[in-house]
Amino acid sequence: MTNSPPGPKKLSLEERMQALHIYEDDLIEKFILGSGSGGQKINKTSSCVYLHHVPTGIEIKCQRDRSREANRYLAREELCKRIEMQILKDKKEKQMLAEKARRRNRKPSKAQKARRLGDKRLSSEKKSRRRKPTPHGHD
């Protein structure tokens, strides 16, 4: 991130980014003029951080703090959160698909089989009670 000595927070963020395979080379970082509350100072300085993670296409704009460095840290933290959420979502989706396939391939229980056969029998009886159509004019 910068040439300043790394603090414990920054180190843990860098470890987190490394674990999620987020590399500085994959990030496009821009500094934008701030806006909103904070007076003239915030409107004159480029403390708003825009971060774009190219592999995932995630874009983050961070202006929570008046300091550019703090916003750089917060933007990267937000990026980690979003990627973790995406990974968790993908994992759950995969799990649900596997569970669905397992249920589909499972043999039906005796009760399910009996219920299905009972429904078939009722349907068959209903059809057999239907009147046979008579040709027109021959009553």
Secondary structure as the mmCIF struct_conf table of DSSP 4:
data_model
#
loop_
_struct_conf.conf_type_id
_struct_conf.id
_struct_conf.beg_label_comp_id
_struct_conf.beg_label_asym_id
_struct_conf.beg_label_seq_id
_struct_conf.end_label_comp_id
_struct_conf.end_label_asym_id
_struct_conf.end_label_seq_id
BEND BEND1 ASN A 3 SER A 4
HELX_LH_PP_P HELX_LH_PP_P1 PRO A 5 PRO A 6
HELX_RH_AL_P HELX_RH_AL_P1 PRO A 8 ALA A 19
TURN_TY1_P TURN_TY1_P1 LEU A 20 HIS A 21
HELX_RH_3T_P HELX_RH_3T_P1 GLU A 24 ASP A 26
STRN STRN1 LEU A 27 ILE A 32
BEND BEND2 GLY A 36 GLY A 38
HELX_RH_AL_P HELX_RH_AL_P2 GLY A 39 LYS A 44
BEND BEND3 THR A 45 THR A 45
STRN STRN2 CYS A 48 HIS A 53
TURN_TY1_P TURN_TY1_P2 VAL A 54 GLY A 57
STRN STRN3 ILE A 58 CYS A 62
BEND BEND4 ARG A 64 SER A 67
HELX_RH_AL_P HELX_RH_AL_P3 ARG A 68 ASN A 105
BEND BEND5 ARG A 106 ARG A 106
HELX_LH_PP_P HELX_LH_PP_P2 LYS A 107 SER A 109
HELX_RH_AL_P HELX_RH_AL_P4 LYS A 110 SER A 128
TURN_TY1_P TURN_TY1_P3 ARG A 129 ARG A 129
BEND BEND6 ARG A 130 ARG A 130
HELX_LH_PP_P HELX_LH_PP_P3 ARG A 131 PRO A 135
TURN_TY1_P TURN_TY1_P4 HIS A 136 GLY A 137
#
